[in-house]
Amino acid sequence: MPSENTSAATGSHPVAAADTVTVRYGKLTALDAVSLDFPLGVTGLLGPNGAGKSTLLSLLTTARRPDSGAIRLLDADLTDRRSVRRVRARIGVLPQSFGHYPRFTVREFTEYAAWLRKVPARDRAARVREALALVRMDAHADRRMRDLSGGMLRRVGIAQAVVNRPDLLLLDEPTVGLDPAQRVGFRTLIQELGSRAAVVMSTHLAEDVARTCDRVAVLLAGRVAFTGSVDALCRLPGEDGTVETGYLHLVGAEGATA
């Protein structure tokens, strides 16, 4: 497996990690002895449908446990329920499709997310203002969710994910459905968030990884096919490669050995 020690290279202690994690759904092995570190910065998860990306994100949210191996999050004891609840308050999540109440205003929806994530009542209003300003939705705080465009909804999705100032931010296809101009804005925002948290971004878009990520992991058939810097992935086919050609090189190699 091509790899390089990105945690050591950046001097960052991993905020989250998977240690030889295996997850099975009946006879299907979704993750097979996966080991990955997620330090401060933006880590991209690339892989085809069924590669195990969503399963890995569900482990990092504490929504499920691995069948074997271990997940490490924020140096917490994940066998203790109270510790898990405290960890969840330090995680932000943007699902590919997130539910919302259409009649809520942008401010009300973000306040609700802050309450769910245990933001203290005395800090809640300030945190909501901060989150909406970060995604440039503060001028639209009183608009109903049902009246927002797709790009605005994604921005509110980011706001609800960061309103608790998370140490670990999990993004599932954050630019899906956005036009090119909106994607550029989102990439800039995600890079900014990576300066203050460990951001894990699952995506199918090689361009998002190239423009946004500090490092990348490629999952193929539930296994880690590559982990390292974006430049290292680009160099796999040759000196003039791209993220896309590096990824396709791995997919081709996997198909040849299957």
C-alpha positions in Angstrom: 0.0 0.0 0.0 1.5 3.4 -1.0 1.8 5.6 2.1 3.7 8.2 4.0 3.6 9.3 7.6 1.6 12.5 7.2 1.1 12.9 11.0 4.8 13.0 11.6 5.3 15.3 8.6 2.9 17.9 9.9 3.9 17.4 13.6 0.2 16.9 14.5 -1.0 14.4 17.0 -4.0 12.5 15.4 -7.3 13.9 16.6 -9.0 10.7 15.4 -7.7 7.3 14.2 -8.9 3.9 13.1 -6.7 1.0 14.2 -7.1 -2.2 12.2 -10.8 -1.6 12.0 -13.1 -4.3 10.5 -16.9 -3.9 9.9 -19.1 -6.5 8.5 -22.8 -6.4 7.4 -23.7 -10.1 7.3 -21.4 -11.7 4.8 -20.2 -8.4 3.4 -17.0 -6.9 4.8 -17.4 -3.1 4.5 -14.0 -2.3 6.1 -11.2 -4.8 6.3 -8.4 -4.0 8.8 -8.4 -0.3 8.0 -5.8 1.9 9.8 -5.9 5.6 9.3 -4.9 8.7 11.2 -6.7 12.1 11.0 -4.6 15.0 12.3 -5.3 18.7 12.2 -6.0 19.8 8.6 -8.2 18.4 5.8 -8.1 14.7 4.9 -9.9 13.6 1.8 -11.5 10.2 1.5 -11.7 9.0 -2.1 -13.2 5.8 -3.3 -16.0 4.4 -5.5 -19.5 3.6 -4.2 -19.3 0.7 -1.7 -15.6 1.3 -0.9 -16.4 1.8 2.8 -16.2 5.6 3.1 -19.7 6.1 4.7 -19.1 3.2 7.1 -15.8 4.8 8.2 -17.6 8.1 8.8 -20.3 6.3 10.9 -17.5 5.0 13.1 -16.0 8.4 13.5 -19.3 9.8 14.6 -19.7 7.1 17.2 -22.9 6.0 15.5 -21.6 2.4 15.4 -18.7 0.3 16.7 -16.3 -1.8 14.7 -16.6 -5.6 14.8 -12.9 -5.7 15.5 -10.1 -3.1 15.9 -10.5 0.2 17.6 -11.5 3.8 16.9 -9.7 6.5 18.8 -11.3 9.9 19.2 -10.0 13.0 21.0 -8.1 10.8 23.5 -11.4 9.7 25.0 -12.4 6.4 26.6 -15.1 5.2 24.1 -16.1 2.3 26.4 -17.6 4.8 28.9 -21.0 6.3 27.9 -20.4 9.6 29.6 -17.1 10.0 27.8 -18.8 9.2 24.5 -21.4 11.9 25.1 -18.7 14.4 25.8 -16.9 13.4 22.6 -20.0 13.8 20.5 -20.3 17.4 21.7 -16.8 18.0 20.1 -17.7 16.5 16.7 -19.4 18.3 13.8 -21.2 16.4 11.0 -22.5 17.4 7.6 -24.3 14.4 6.0 -24.7 14.3 2.3 -28.4 14.9 2.8 -29.3 16.6 6.1 -32.8 16.9 7.5 -34.2 20.2 8.5 -37.6 21.8 9.5 -38.7 23.9 6.5 -40.5 26.4 8.7 -37.5 27.1 10.9 -35.5 30.2 10.1 -31.8 29.8 9.5 -31.1 31.2 13.0 -33.6 28.8 14.6 -32.2 25.8 12.8 -28.6 26.6 13.8 -29.7 27.3 17.4 -31.4 23.9 17.4 -28.1 22.3 16.3 -26.3 24.1 19.0 -28.7 22.8 21.6 -28.3 19.2 20.3 -24.5 19.5 20.6 -24.7 20.7 24.2 -23.5 24.2 23.6 -24.2 26.0 26.9 -27.3 28.2 26.9 -25.3 31.3 27.8 -23.0 30.8 24.8 -25.6 29.7 22.3 -26.6 33.0 20.7 -23.0 34.1 20.2 -22.0 30.7 18.7 -24.9 30.9 16.3 -23.9 34.4 15.2 -20.3 33.2 14.8 -21.2 30.1 12.7 -23.5 32.0 10.4 -20.9 34.7 9.9 -18.3 32.1 9.0 -20.5 30.7 6.2 -21.7 34.2 5.2 -25.3 33.5 6.1 -25.6 36.1 8.9 -27.5 38.4 6.5 -30.0 35.6 5.9 -30.5 34.5 9.5 -34.3 35.3 9.5 -35.1 33.5 6.2 -37.0 30.3 6.3 -35.1 27.1 5.5 -37.7 26.3 2.8 -36.8 29.5 0.9 -33.1 28.8 0.6 -31.2 27.8 -2.6 -29.2 24.6 -2.7 -26.0 26.5 -2.1 -27.4 28.4 0.9 -28.7 25.1 2.4 -25.2 23.6 2.1 -23.8 26.7 3.9 -26.3 26.3 6.7 -25.3 22.7 6.8 -21.8 23.8 7.5 -23.0 26.3 10.1 -24.9 23.6 12.1 -21.8 21.4 11.9 -19.4 24.0 13.3 -21.7 25.8 15.8 -20.1 23.8 18.6 -16.5 24.7 17.5 -15.7 21.0 16.9 -12.3 19.5 17.1 -13.3 16.9 14.5 -15.5 17.8 11.5 -16.9 15.1 9.2 -18.2 16.2 5.8 -19.9 13.7 3.4 -19.9 15.0 -0.2 -20.1 18.7 1.0 -20.1 20.2 -2.6 -22.6 17.8 -4.1 -25.2 19.7 -6.2 -23.3 22.9 -6.2 -22.4 24.9 -9.3 -18.7 25.6 -10.1 -18.7 29.0 -8.5 -20.3 27.7 -5.3 -17.8 24.8 -5.1 -14.9 27.3 -5.2 -16.3 29.2 -2.2 -16.9 25.9 -0.3 -13.3 24.8 -0.9 -12.0 28.0 0.6 -14.2 27.6 3.6 -13.2 24.0 4.2 -9.5 24.9 4.0 -10.2 27.6 6.6 -11.9 25.1 8.9 -8.9 22.8 8.5 -6.8 25.3 10.3 -8.7 24.8 13.5 -10.0 21.2 13.4 -9.3 17.8 11.9 -11.6 17.8 8.8 -12.5 14.5 7.1 -14.1 15.0 3.7 -15.6 12.1 1.9 -16.0 12.9 -1.8 -16.1 11.5 -5.3 -14.7 14.6 -6.8 -10.9 14.5 -7.4 -10.9 18.2 -8.0 -12.2 18.9 -4.5 -9.3 16.9 -3.1 -6.7 18.6 -5.2 -8.0 22.1 -4.3 -8.8 21.5 -0.6 -7.0 18.7 1.1 -3.7 18.4 2.9 -3.7 14.6 2.7 -5.8 11.9 1.1 -6.8 8.3 1.8 -8.1 6.1 -1.0 -10.4 3.2 0.0 -11.1 0.4 -2.4 -13.3 -2.6 -1.6 -13.0 -1.8 2.2 -9.2 -1.6 2.3 -6.8 1.3 2.3 -5.2 1.5 -1.1 -3.3 4.7 -0.5 -2.7 7.2 2.3 -0.4 10.2 2.0 -0.1 13.7 0.7 -2.0 14.9 -2.3 1.3 15.4 -4.2 2.3 11.8 -3.5 -1.0 10.6 -5.0 -0.5 12.7 -8.0 3.0 11.2 -8.6 1.8 7.6 -8.7 1.4 7.4 -12.5 4.4 9.7 -13.1 5.8 13.1 -12.4 3.0 15.0 -14.3 0.1 13.2 -12.8 -3.1 14.6 -11.2 -5.3 13.5 -8.3 -7.6 11.9 -10.9 -4.9 10.0 -12.7 -3.3 8.9 -9.4 -6.7 7.6 -8.3 -7.4 5.8 -11.6 -3.9 4.3 -11.4 -4.9 2.7 -8.0 -8.3 1.6 -9.3 -6.7 0.0 -12.2 -4.0 -1.8 -10.1 -6.8 -3.0 -7.8 -8.8 -4.4 -10.7 -5.7 -6.1 -12.1 -5.0 -8.0 -8.8 -8.7 -8.8 -8.0 
